[in-house]
Amino acid sequence: MTQDTRSAELVYPEDPTLTRSDGPTPWQTVGPFFHYALPYPAGRVVAGPGRTGSFVLTGRVLDGEGNPIPDSLVEIWQADEQGAFVEQPGLYDDVADDGFRGFGRSDADAEGRYEIRTVKPGVVTTLDGQQQAPHIAMSVFARGMLRRAVTRVYFEDEADANAADPLLSSLDEARRSTLVATRTADGYRFDVRVQGDHETVFLDVPAG
């Protein structure tokens, strides 16, 4: 990341009484400082390894050219297998071997890869009563972004439910695949592209 290293003796032309700081100052973007401040030891475990049906959700966060974004971070929240959300405190506590807390956070490695252990959520209805396909909500934080980007993770082995999902069915068919995770040997893979020809579909959500 480029920093302003100009001398402290330089002044702002619009106000000659103000001088620059003694050292470099960061750009006003989301990263990369969140990458060190937000991860925590229990963050990658949403469902305990002993919980029936638990699996690993993994993937990479990539830029428009397909290069990894190594200082990125993803955050997920979801319902449990019955479609119920966790309402009690404890989102940042360790998860029991067969437990579930509905929230997780993983920073990315040098290859842009994140990894979270969770379970497939059950059906959740919209406010007007429509059934949604099983999905996980995901926020993406990365350098150069003023706000988090919000998307969803659906599952390729839920074809019938996906076809009827109100959000997926509202998208052009060519774009739907950017929201669908593919099967792996131990779970699912979901790559995020923050821009470019294969950019992941992101949702327009309020800033607050």
N, C-alpha and C positions, 0 to 999 in steps of 0.2 A: 504494500500500500504506500502510495506517495505521501510524504509529509512536507509541510512547509518548513524549510530549514533556513529561511532568510534571516539575516542578522537582526538582533534585538534593537539595534540602533536605528533601523528603518522606521519611518513614521507613516501613519495613514494620511494620504494627501487631503482627505476631506476634513481632518482634524489634526493639525500638527502637534497638539498637546498629548495625543495618545501614542504610545510606543508599543511595539510588538512584544509578545511574551519572550522569556529568556530561552525557551527551547521549542521543539516541535510540538504542535498540537494536532489531535486526531481529526479526521474528517467526520462530519456529522452523519454517519450511517449506522446501520445496525451492528456491523462487525468491525473488527474481529473480536472485540472484547467480550461479547456475550459468550463466545466459545469457551472462555475460561471461567466465567462467572456463573453460568446457568447449569452446566452438567453437575450431577451429583451421583454418589455411588449406587443408589438404588434405581436410578433413572431408567435404565435399560430393561427393567423387569416390570411389566404390567401384570402378567400372570405368572405364578410360580411354576417352576419346571415340573412339579408333581401334579399339577392340575390337568385333568383329562382334556385332551384336545389342544394343549398349549403348543405353540410353534414359534419359529423365529421369522420375523418380518425384517428383511434386509433390503438394501438397495444402495444406489449412489446418487449424490446430488451433483448435477452437471451443468456447465454453462452452455451458451448457445452453440459452441463449437464442439461440444461433447467432452470437454476437459473437466476433470474433477474440481470441485470447490472444497478444498481441504479444511477450511475454517467454518464450514456450515454446520447447522444443527437442525434436527427435526424434533417435533413435539407432537404426540398423538393423544387423543382422548376418544373414548368409545364406550358403548354399552357392553354388558356382559352377554353370555350365551342366551339368556332369556330376553334380551332387549332392554334390560334395566340399567340405569346409570347409577354410579356410586354417588351417594349424597353425604355420607359421613366424612369427617376430617380424616386425614392420613394419607393424602396424595403423595407426600414426600417420604413416607416411612418405608422401611423394608417390607417386602411382600412375603407372606408365609409360603411354604412349599406348594400348598394347594390353593393359595389365595389369589385375589384379584383386586386391583385398585383403580382401573379405568383410565390411568394417566401415565404417560411415559415420556422420556426425553433422552435423546442420544446425540452426542457430537459426532462429527464425521472424522475419519482418519485421513491420512495423506492421499488416499485414493478417492476421497469423497464418500466413503462407505459408512453407513449407519447400521445399527442392529438393535432390535427390540424384541423381547419375548412376550407374546400375548396370546389371545384366543380369538376365534372368529366371533364377532358379535351376532346377536339375534336380530330379528326384525324390529325396527323402530318406525312408528307412524309419524307422519307430518302433523302439523297443527290442524289441518283440515281433514285428517283421518286417512290419508293415503299411505299405503305400506311402502317402505323403502327397502331396497336390497341391503343385505349385510354390508356394512362399510365402516371404515375408520376415518375420523377426521384428523387431518395432519396440518401443522403449521411448519413452514420452512423459514429459517433465518439464515442469511448469508451476507457476505460483504457487498457493499454497494447498494443495499436495499434499505430504504428509509422505513419500511414497514414489513412485518412478516407477510409471507404469502400463504394463503390457506387453500387446501385442496382436500380431496377425498381419496381413499383407497378402497376400491371394490375388488372382488375376487373372480378369477376367470372360471372357476367351477360352480358359479352361481348364475349360469346363463339365463335361465328363465326369470329369475328374480331381477337380474340386471336389465333385461329387456323391458320389464314393467316399471322400473324405478323412475320416478318423476324427473329426477335431475339428469340421469344418463340419457333417458329417452328424449330430452329436450336438446341434446347436443347433436351436431352433425356426426354421422356415423364414423367418419374418419378421425374425429377427435375423441371419441369415447374410449379408445384403447389407452389413451394417456392416463386414464384413471383406474385402470384394471391391473391388479397384481397377478403375476404368473406363478405357477407352482414350481417349487424347488424340492430337493430331496428332504429337507427338514422344515419346510414352511412355504413362504411366498417371497417373491422379489418385486419391489416397486421402485423404479428409478424416477427421479425428479429432474426435469430439464427446466431451468428457470427462464429460458428464452430460446429463440431459434425456430427452425422449421418444425421440430417435434415438441414444442413447448407444452408442458403439462397444463391442463386446464386449471386455472385458479379461480376462486370464488370471490365475488365482491362482497366483503363483509364490513360492518361499521368499524371505525378505528378504535372506538372506546371499548 
